[in-house]
């Protein structure tokens, strides 16, 4: 058996740990630059605020009732680490799936005692970190996801916050028959639409489908989901995180700017971040699309939006080459007389770096240069990973630049900054 442990309304819960006056109030956490809502308390959901709602479009009535906070990722990341450490006290088999979710293995545990064990786990995490969690037990990862969803949402399990599903139980069958197939972990919207055309509308319909038929029409991962729904653990976390075909990094500026240096600095940061993501999935890129735009909601200002694709001499994962392409793209796009709000880039035509074959159209690179590039990027990634992102950068950003994050509503980083520690009087 295994369990999916999911932190409830994680970002909001982190804020409430250090500010108990937020309990019972509608609370939302905003995206970078305070643009839109990325996390909601149950009270805010009850007011009808959707995920991704733009802050400036929220009604005055909701804004008077709600507490809207800037994202505080340093705090959330550290609290996530603390929750994971507590989970390690209950099992040596902990797989972190996201900042607020982990799969925990309970091989060899008495199945009849798991629900009580789950209650103890919930109480301990809450007592030691202040974060409420839901626990879903099942023999496979996909079923554990379903069990966790039931522990959060289903009236029969919500009060206890723990749900255990066995492969062939009546409770499992009932839940799967109620669950739309598109809400299953690993079933994307387009895949769900194709499944519905085939008459597969619920998770139970997919469980009862012919696995070979599903593999023939979709993929081996979709076939494995069928087996997982039947209680056979055949999916690994790597199966659910296939390499992306495109990588985009962009961000709205903290304030409008007409200074080309601001855009150049922003694109340098985006190039470094996209290169890091590219290397993490073991890919190289052959082209970089650069885009800039003004604020479309400022009708009082002249509007401009444009993009350009820069082809690279050869596929690469080197930050320096991606940055050079981004700067080249900016030179082509830049127009004087506009107040820019956003700049970004997208890496295109991605391919696996391993076993890549050289094509006739590429500019060749010596083996020594390729080795130097790989050593340099490996060192950059290692230093940024160990000492914090931004330790090694492509050029130093100027103080007071326009593209810096706007975090006017950010709470203190209580657990990671000495000068922002909680003060008890």
ZITA-V578117 format. One record per run of one state. SS is the DSSP state (H for helix, E for strand, - for the rest). FROM is the first residue (numbers start at 1). LEN is the number of residues. If there is no record, write none. Layout:
ss=SS from=FROM len=LEN
ss=SS from=FROM len=LEN
This chain:
ss=- from=1 len=1
ss=E from=2 len=6
ss=- from=8 len=2
ss=H from=10 len=9
ss=- from=19 len=1
ss=H from=20 len=3
ss=- from=23 len=4
ss=E from=27 len=4
ss=- from=31 len=1
ss=H from=32 len=3
ss=- from=35 len=1
ss=E from=36 len=5
ss=- from=41 len=1
ss=H from=42 len=5
ss=- from=47 len=7
ss=E from=54 len=1
ss=H from=55 len=3
ss=- from=58 len=2
ss=H from=60 len=6
ss=- from=66 len=1
ss=E from=67 len=4
ss=- from=71 len=2
ss=H from=73 len=15
ss=- from=88 len=6
ss=E from=94 len=5
ss=- from=99 len=2
ss=E from=101 len=5
ss=- from=106 len=5
ss=H from=111 len=19
ss=- from=130 len=3
ss=E from=133 len=6
ss=- from=139 len=2
ss=H from=141 len=13
ss=- from=154 len=1
ss=H from=155 len=4
ss=- from=159 len=3
ss=E from=162 len=3
ss=- from=165 len=5
ss=H from=170 len=9
ss=- from=179 len=1
ss=E from=180 len=1
ss=H from=181 len=3
ss=- from=184 len=5
ss=H from=189 len=9
ss=- from=198 len=4
ss=E from=202 len=1
ss=H from=203 len=5
ss=- from=208 len=3
ss=H from=211 len=7
ss=- from=218 len=2
ss=H from=220 len=10
ss=- from=230 len=7
ss=H from=237 len=4
ss=- from=241 len=6
ss=E from=247 len=11
ss=- from=258 len=2
ss=H from=260 len=21
ss=- from=281 len=2
ss=E from=283 len=12
ss=- from=295 len=10
ss=E from=305 len=12
ss=- from=317 len=2
ss=H from=319 len=15
ss=- from=334 len=6
ss=E from=340 len=9
ss=- from=349 len=2
ss=E from=351 len=2
ss=- from=353 len=14
ss=H from=367 len=21
ss=- from=388 len=30
ss=H from=418 len=3
ss=- from=421 len=5
